[in-house]
């Protein structure tokens, strides 16, 4: 991690990842600008600043004096998310360049570039490109499912396990992924802020375990319910049908769920571990990530 005290702008500062990152960067001694559309309602650490990535006219002021901008926003709850996210990334990159920002840090998605990516993962790649299209170096961390209290993917898992005595899941639930604890995500994000050798680089991050979605559900059930849940895999559930099913048994937005589920037939596992050279330390196992998420929900 850079020992230099920096001015860091965090977009999505009230979100699942952003709120935790603001706290970590503040603890590290950086001056943190927490960008939100409603700064008067902001109660976290750092300096609240008003800004909206979908309104480029609001970006110049929060970018003033910023060394590093962390981009953690998306439009997955919108059916037109690919266009909206592309426009926002392009405008954000332009504003960062105009303000003299030295680095943009972005959370992307795992998945091989030579595969046919889902619209969600394809959009993440496009955002990577567009953020840097105005010349500011982008540091990308690509991850799969992030496990932590309040995360959308984790909420789907937790509520399914909690609410259903048994499950019928699609065949793609046997696809492998590499879930990562929110604590490790924050450690990696904070660890690349201001580190010049990461400028313009793409890093893959993941937890200690490679699991199928069925295995993730089973391990989560063991932690939450102290028993495994019966699961039957069938070939007929399409992503759209699966999203309707998610809506019936969880409170996760069906559009967001559908856009995420579209990606679940693609294997997303870490193949490059060069992030360990930048931010040393072993990531948590999935079971421990689940235990921490449950503990945080109970304490919160």
N, C-alpha and C positions, 0 to 999 in steps of 0.2 A: 504494500500500500504506500502511496505517496505520503511523505512526512510533511509536505507543504500544505498550509491552510489555504483552502480554495473557496471561491464562491460557487456553490452548486445549486442549480435550478432543478427541482424535481417536479415533473408533471404527474398528474394523477396522485397528488400528495395525500388525498384522503382515502385512497384505494387500498386494496389488500396488500400489494407490494409496496406502494409508494409511502404509505403511512409508517411502515416499519423502516424503510430506507431513510426517510427523513430523520427518524430518531437515531439510527446508527451513525449517519453522517454528522449529525449534531454532536453526538457523543465523541466522535473522532476529532472534533474541534473545527470543523468546516463551518463557514457561514452558509446557511441553507435557506434558499427561497422555496417556499412550499406553494406551488402554483395550483390554484383552484378557481372555479367560476364563482365561488361564494366565499371570499376571504373573510367577511364579517362573521361567518359561522365557524371559522377554523379555530380549533382549540389545541392543536398539537404543537410540537416544538418547531423552531425555525421562524422565519419571517413570512407571513402569508402575503401572497401577491396575486392579483387578479389576472387571469388569462384563460383563453379557450382556444384549443388547437384548431377548432373548426371556424374560428374567426381570426384570420391573420392580422387584422388591425389591432388586436389586443396583445400581440406577442412582443412588440418592441420594448415596451416598458419593463416587463418582468425579465427580459434578457439583458438589461443594462448591467454592466460590470460582471457578467457571469463568465466563469472560466469553463465550467462543465455543465452540460444540460442532459438530464436523464429523462428519456422518453418512455413512458409507461402507460400510454393510453391506447384504446382501440374502440371499435364500434361494432363489436360482435352481437350486440343486441338489436342491430339494424340489418334488414335484408339486403341493403345496399352498402354493406360494410366495406367491400373492396374499393369502391370508388371513394367513399368518404375517408377511409384510412390513407389512401394514396394522396388525395388532395391535402389532407392535414400534414402528412409527412413532408411533402414537397414544400409547403408553406413554412413549416417549422424549420426545415433546413435552410431556407432562404433567410428567415429571421435570425437564425443562429449565426450565419455567415455575416450578415449586416452588422451584428452586434460584436463580432470578433471573438465568438465562443471558440475555445481551443479543442473541445472534444464533445461529441454526443455519445451517450451510452444508451443502448437499446436492448430490450429483452425480446428475442425472436423465438422461433420454434424449431425443434430438432426435426430431422428428416433429410434424406439424401437428395442432393440437388438433381441427380439424374433420374429420380423417380417421378411418376406422375403425381404431383402433390394435390391435396385437397384445396378448395378455394381458400380456406383459412390459412393453411401453411403457405400457399402461393402468395397470399396477401402479405404475410409476414416477410417473405423474401423481397417483395416489391417495396415494402416500407423501409427495409434495410437500405436498398439502393437509393430510394428517393431522399431519405434523410441526409445522405452524403452527396447528393447531386449538385449542391451549391459549393462544395469544396471543404466543408468541415469534416475532419476525420471521425468516423463512426466506429465505436467499439461495440461489437454485437456479442451477446451471450444467448445461445440457443438452448432452450430447455423443453422438456416434455411437461407432464402434469406436475404442478406445484402443490405440495401438501401442507396445509396450514389452515387454522381457523379463519373462516370468512372467504376462502378461495372458492371460485365457482366449481372447478372440477372436484375439489374435495367435498364440497357441499352435496354434489350429485352422489358421490360415493357414500358419504355418511348417511344421507337421508334414505337412500335405497336400502342400505344394510339395516337401518333402524326401523324402517316402515314395512318391510316385506319379509314374511317368514320363509319365502322361497322365491326364486327368480327364474324367468325364461329370458335368456340373453341371445343376441345375434351371434353368428359365427365369427364375426370380426372381434368378438370379445376374447378370442384366443390370440390376438395380435400382441406382440411384446412392446412394452414401453419401459421407460426408466424414470420413475417418479422421483422428485427431489423435494426435500424439506424446505420450507420457507426460510428457515434459519440459514441454510446453505446458500440459497439464492441471494439473500441479503449480504452474506459474507463475500460472495463473489462479486456482486454489483459494487459494493463499497470498496472492494479490493482492486478494481480496475480504474476507479475514479482518479483522474489526473496522472495515471501511469503512462508515460509517453510511448513505451514500447508496445502498448496495447492499441495505440491509435491506428485505425484502419484495419484492425484484425477481427476475425470471427472465432469465437471460442464455444465449444460445446460443454454444457454442464449437466450433471446428472447425479442421482443418489447412488447408494452402494448396490442396489438390487435391480436386476432386469426381470420384470414380471409381466405376465399377461394380465389383461384387465380382469379376468376371472380370478386369478391369483391375488390381485389387489383387493377385490371384493371379499375374498375369503379371509385374508389376513386382517382386513379392517373389521370384519364380523367377529373374528376371534378376540380382538381388542375391545370392541364395543359391546358385544353380546356374550362374550366368553364361550362362543361356539361357532362352528361353521354354518353357513346357510346353504341349503340345497340349491344347486344351480344347474339348469338344463340349457344346453346350447342348441339353437335351431337356425336354419339357413334363411328364414323368410322375413325377418325383421329388417326393413329398410331404415336408413338414418331418419327419414321423416317419421315413420311409425315409432321408432325408438324415442324421438324427441317428444311425441305425444304421450308416450308411456312415462317418460321422465316428468312431464308436466302433471300427470295424474297423481304421482306419488311423491313429488318434491315441490318446493316452491321456487325452483330455478326457472328463470325465464326461458320459454320454449324456443325462441329464436336463437338465443345464445347457445342453448343446449344443442340445437340442430346443427349450428355452425361448428361447434366443437366435435360433435359425434361424427360429422363428415370426415374428420381427420383420423378417426380411431381405427380405420382399416389400414393405415400406413404405419409400418414399424418405425418407431422413433426411439432409437437408443444411441448412446454416446459412442462414437468411434474414435474421437480425438481427445486426449487428456492433457493437452498443453496448458490448460488453465491452471494445472497443479504447479507449474513453474512460476506462475504469477501470484497465485493465492494458495499456498500450501495448506494441507490439512485434509483429513479423510472425511467424506460426506457421510451423513447419517443413513442408516438402514431404513427401509420403508416402515417397518413396524415401529421403530422409535419415532419416526416422523408422525405416524398416526397417534401414538401415545401422547406426544407433545401437543398435537392439535386438539385432542380430546381434553387434555388437562387445561389448555388455554380457554376452551369453551366453557368448562366448568368454573374456572376462576373468574371469567369475564362476565 
